[in-house]
Amino acid sequence: MSFVPMGHVDYEEEDDGWGVVQGDKDLLNAFDELDAALYVQPEKELPPIETSNFDKNTPAELVIHHDDDHDHHDGHPKRIFNPALQVQRNTFAQNALLNFARTVGPVNKLCIMGCGEMSLERFLCPRMTEISARNVLSVDIDERTLAVGNFQIESLEIFFLNVILDRLINENPVTFYRQTLTENDSFIKKQLGLPVLYQVFSGNIIYEDARFADADCIISLEVIEHMTLEEVQRFVSVVLGLLRPKMLSKNVPGVFRHDDHKFEFTMQQFHEWIRAVNADFPQYRVDGPHYVGKLRGFENLRGATQFVAFVQISPELILARPLGTSFMMVQQLAALTGFHGVQKRVVRQAFTEWLEHNELLEAALKKDNSSSHWEIDVAKILRHAHAPISFVVKIEPRAAADTIRLLCGLDTILIEPVANPNAVIIPGYYTKQRLLATLTNSKAF
């Protein structure tokens, strides 16, 4: 099964009778598609790695902005570039994707070929919604490197946004909804995109794989200098001739830095190489070259890294042909972007419908010496949710109960469930009509 992104969603604040606002239906369907894609099992296991050197509690920012650009003298690291060259490369690639999303269209399908330890994927995690990413495919020939990258991307709390929000909600739901959402409104709004499926593959990028075809963007950083020139030519032919992305962005070092480089391009050689590629693939226009990583005293070198992008202008000139599958999938991960915003509206819809179909009977009141209340199991409420079951099962009962409590202004009532912590507690002096009116008029979300 291949994952087919739905594309960009426009959010329209108009109820279509489905139970939630238009746009939420697309989000729910996207989660359903995501679950279906995740049923596909990896084709191969990554080798085990020693994880004691990785701190699971490392702040996300440090994992995202992984810094390995040091020169070593007498065993002591000395910074050469500031910011680190890896950060500068990733930032350039990120800006290229953001510009593509603004000027060409959403980057629903992003492929990273020669991903290494997935430094770019980690760097892009907080910005995926801004480029409308739905499917991110990464491939590298070194499975141990893939295992390290996979471990680190799983460590990112920001990658699983729902973990952050669940923790904040559970610590203090009232403060979260009334203070955190207000103070971090721009951050929360950035997470109103569609969920993202990350797929990791093991394979040699000089061979084609149909799952990488027709991407919006393919990015390849710090890769081709590790190939022979013959392999580079084959790689370019595979990408531009067979996979046919809307944009290919790649770079090569402009200065020799590592013994494992099989070649480097001077600025003149890079220009000549770009012209040769463009002559072979006239359906692409050239953007570049661009230079990243400048050093004081070496301004004549422009930069340590040379970038170029090939942007598709005439897709009709490309003749399609059947493609095989050369890579082995080793991992799938899901970033549940957009989940909490839809969850709140689904819970509102489900509780409204539950109230419409049920009465608050006096015989069901639970009484003590000073007060009385109804105790409603959240599971019964969620049976009324107009959403795919694959989405509903992700809703934490406690989070749903807190959502209802805040929607209906019940957070000021100091009644906590004893028998069932996943229950909605309704004071005995509330009426069904009052709750329905509050749900209709509530501005909590």
N, C-alpha and C positions, 0 to 999 in steps of 0.2 A: 504493500500500500504506500502510495506517495502522498505527502501532505500538500494540499492545494490551498494556498492562502485565499481568503475571501476578498482581500483588497481593502482599500481605505473605507472607513465608516464615517458618515456625516451624522452628527447627533442632532436630532430634531426633537425639541421639547413638545411633542404632540402625542397624546394618547390615542392609539389606534384600536382600542378595545381588547387588545391582547393581554392587558393587565399591567404592563410597564411601558415607559415611553419608547417611542420609535428610536431605534439605535440600540437599545438594550436587547431587543430580539436578535440583532446581528451579533451582539457580544455573546449572548447565550449560545447561539448556534456555533460561534467560534470556539467556545469551551467544549461543546459537544464534539466538534471536529478534532480538537486537540486531544481529547480523551481517546477517540478512535485511533488517532495516529500513535498514541503512546502504547497501544496494545501490541504494536509491532516490536518484537523482541530483537535485541542486538544480535548481530551475526557472528560476533567474536568478542571475547573478553579481553580487556586491557590487562597487561601484566601488573602484579602487585608492586607497590612502591613503599619505601620507608617514609612514613608520614610524621615521624617524631620531630622532624625539622620544621614542620609547618604548624603554626599556632592557630587553632580554630578561632581563638578570640582576637586575632589581629584585626584592627579596625578595617572596615570595608575599603576606606579610601587608600590604605596602604597596599591592599591586595590589588585594587583597581590600577593604581599608579605604580605598578611594579617597576623597580629601578635596578637595572643591571649594568649601567654604563659607568664603569669605573676602570681606571688603569691601576695596575698593582705594582708598587715599587717596594722592595724589601718586605713584602707581605702586608703592607698597609695600603688600603684602597685610597685612591686620589681621584676626585671628580674631575672629568675633562669637560663635559657639557653641562650647562645649567639653563633650563631644566635638563634632566637626563635625556639622552638622545632617543631612547625608547619612548619616552613620554612625548617628545617632539614629533616623532614619526606617527605615533598613535593619534596625536592631536591633529596633524595634517590630514590623516585618513578620515578622522571623524568629521572635520570641517568639509572635506570633499563630499561625504555622504549627506551632510546637512544641506549643502548647497545643491546637490542633486535632488534632494527631496523638495526643496523650495522651487527649483527652476524646471525640473523635468517631470518628477512625479514621485510617489511613495516608493521606498525601498522595501517592498513586501518580502522579497526573497534576496538575502544577502549570503554570498559564499566567500569563505576565507580559505584560500588554497595555500598550503604550507604554513599552517597556523601555529606550529610549535607548541609552546606552553599556553596558548590561547590568551596572550597578553592583550591583543586588540579586542577580543571578545569581552574580556573583563573590563577593559577601559570603556567600551561602548555601552555596557549594561545600563547606566543611568540615563542614556540618551536614546534608547531603542524606540521609545514611543514617539520621539520627535521625528524620526525617519520613517515611522509607520511600519517597522519591522514585524513580520509575522513568522518567518522561518529563517533561521540562521544555520547554515551548513558549514562545518569546518572539517578540513582533512589535512593529515600529515603522514609522512612515511615512517616516522619514528614513534613507535607505540609507547615507549617509556616516557617520552616527552609529552605525548597525548595524555598519559595517565596522570602526570604531574599537573598539567593544565586543567584536566577534568576535576581533580581533587580541589584545586584552588577556586575554580568557578563555583563548585558546589558550596564552598565556604562563604561565599558572598551573601551576607544577609540582604543586601540591596537587590540581589538577584531574585530572591524570594520575598518580594515586597509584602506578601501576606503575613510572613513571620513577624516582621516589624510591627505591622498594624495590629495583629492579634495580641502581641505582647503589650502594646500600649493600651489596647482596649481592656484586656484582662486586668492590668494594673489599676486603672482608674477610668472606667468607661465614660463617666460624666465629664471628667477633665479632658479626656481625649476628644470627645465630640464637640465640646463647647470651647475648648481652648486650643488643642493641637490642630484641629482642622482650620481654625481661624488663623492661627499664627503661621501655619505652613500651607496656606491655600494654594500657592503657586506650585509647590512640590506635589501636592495631592492631585491637582489638575493635570500635571504631566503624566500621571499614571492612569489617565482615562482612555488609554488606547486598548488594543486587542492583545490577548495573550500571545506569548512568543514561544515557539518550539525550537529548541536548540538540538541539532543532530551532529554527532561527532563521528568521523570516519577515519579508517586507516587505509592508506593507499598511496600510490605513486601518481603525482599530478601530471605526468607526461602522458597518461592514458585518460580517455574520456569516461565519464560516468553520467548516465542520463539524468540522475537526480540533481545534478549541478547545472543542467541545461536551462536556458531561458531565464536566468537570474536577472534581477534588476541591476545588481552590482556584484562584481567579483573583485576581491582585493587580495593582493599577494605582496607581502612585505618581507624583505630580507631573505629572499628565497633563491632567485635565479643565479646569484653569484656562487651558489653551492652546486650548480649544475655545469655540465659541459655546454659549450655553445650549441652543439647539435641537439642536446636535450632542451635547451632554451627555445630553439626554433620549433621543436615539436610541441612544447608546452604552449607557446603562443598560437600555433596552428590549431591545437585542440580547443583552446579557450575562444579565440576569435572566429575560428572556422566552424567549430562543431557545437560548443556550448552556447555561444552567441549571447553574451550578456548585453544589457543596454550600456554598461560602462565597465571597463577593466581599469583598475588603478593599481600601479605597481611601482616599485622603486629598486634601485641598485646603489651600492656604495660608490661614492666618487673618489674615495681614498682607501688604499689597502689597509685593512685593520686586523684581519685574522688569517691565520695560516691555512684554515680550511676553505678559504675562498679560491675557486678555480679560475676566476678572472675578475677584473674590475674594468669599468668604462671611464675613460677620461671624458670631459665634457664634450669634446669633439666626437669621440667614438659613440657616446650616448646619442647625440644628435643624428649621426649617420645610421645608427641602429633604429631609431624612431622612424626616420624617413623610409628605411627598408621595410619595416613592418607596415607602415601606412600604405606603401605601394602594393603590398600583398593583400591588404584588406581595406580597399577604398571606401567600403561602407561604414568605416569609422573615421571620425575626425580626431585630431590630436589636440590635447590640452596639456601644454607643458613644453619644455621641462620646467619643473619647480625644484627649489633647493631648500633643504632643511639641515639644520645643525651647523651653524656658522661658528668659526673660532677666530678670536682676535689674533691678528698677525697672519692669518691665512685667508684674507678676504678674496684673494685671487682664485681660490678653490670654490667659491660660491657657497658650498655647504658639503657636509660629510655624506649626505644622502641625496640622490637625484630621483625625483618623482615624475611620472608621466601618466596620463589617463587617455584611454581610447574610448570615445563616446560614439555610440551607434547613431548613424544618421539615415541609413537606407537599409532597413531590415529586409526589404523585398529583394535585395540583390543576393541574399544568402539562400542557397539551396539546402533544404532540410534533408537529413538522412537519418536512418535508424541508429540509435546509440545503444551501446551495451552498458553494463554496470561493472566497473573495475574495482570499486572500493568496497570495504567491509564496514558496516555500521557497528560502532562499539559502544555508543551511549546516546540516550535521549534525555533531555532535561526540559522542564517547562517553567517559564516565568509567568505567573498568574496575574499579569497586568490587567487592570480594569475590574478585578474580581470584587473588591469591596464596594465600589460604587454601585454595581449592579446588585450585589447581595442585599444592600440596604433597601433598594426599591422592590426587590422580589419579596423580602420579608414583610414590607409594608403591604404589598398586594395580598400576600398569603394571609396575614392577620385580618385584613379588611374582609376578605372572603370568608374566613372562619367565623368572624363575628356575624356576618350576614346569614350564615347557615346554622348558628347556634345561639342559644339563650343563656344568659347568666342567671341560673336558677338558684333560688334561695336555699333549696335543699342541698346544693353543692357547696355552700359556704363553709369554710373552715373557721371555727371560732375559738378564741381564747378569752381570757379575763377582760382584756381591754379593747379588742378589735376583732374584725372578721375580714376574710379575704377569699378570693377564688385563686386556685392554683392550676394553671393550664399548662399541660405538657407541650413543649415546643414542637416535639415530633408530630403531634396531631395538627398543629398549625401549619407546619411545612408540607403536609400532605395536600394543601390547597395551593401550593406554589405553581404558577404557570411557567415552568422552566424545565429543561431536560433533567432527568434524574441524575445524570453525570455532574450537573452543576449543583443540584440541591444537596447531594451527599457531601459536598465540600463545605457547606455552611456549618460552622460550629454552633451547636445548640446554645451555648452560653452567650456567644456573640449575637445570635438571633434574639435571645431573651433581652439582652441589654439594648438592642436596637428598638424593640417594641416598647420597652420601658421609657426610653428617651423620646420616642415618637409621641407617646401618649402622656408625657409629663409625669411619669410614675417614679422618676428618679428621686423625687423629694420625699417619697414614702419609704420610711425605713422599715421595710418588711423583707426579710430574706427567707427563701425557701429552705426548709429543713430536710424533708424527705426527698425532694428532687431538685438538685441545684440547677437543672436545665429547664426550669419552669418559669412562666410569666406569672407574677403575683399582681393581682388586681384588687385594690381595696374594696371592701363591701359597699361603700357609699357611691361607687361609680356605677353608671348605667351603660347599657349597650349603646344607646343613642349618643351619649356623651363621648364615648370612645370613638365611634364612627365619625362624629363631627371633628374630634381632635385629629384623627388620622387624615381627614380631608384637608384640614387647614394647617396642619403642622408644617413648620418651616425648618424642622430640625435637620433635614437633609435636602 
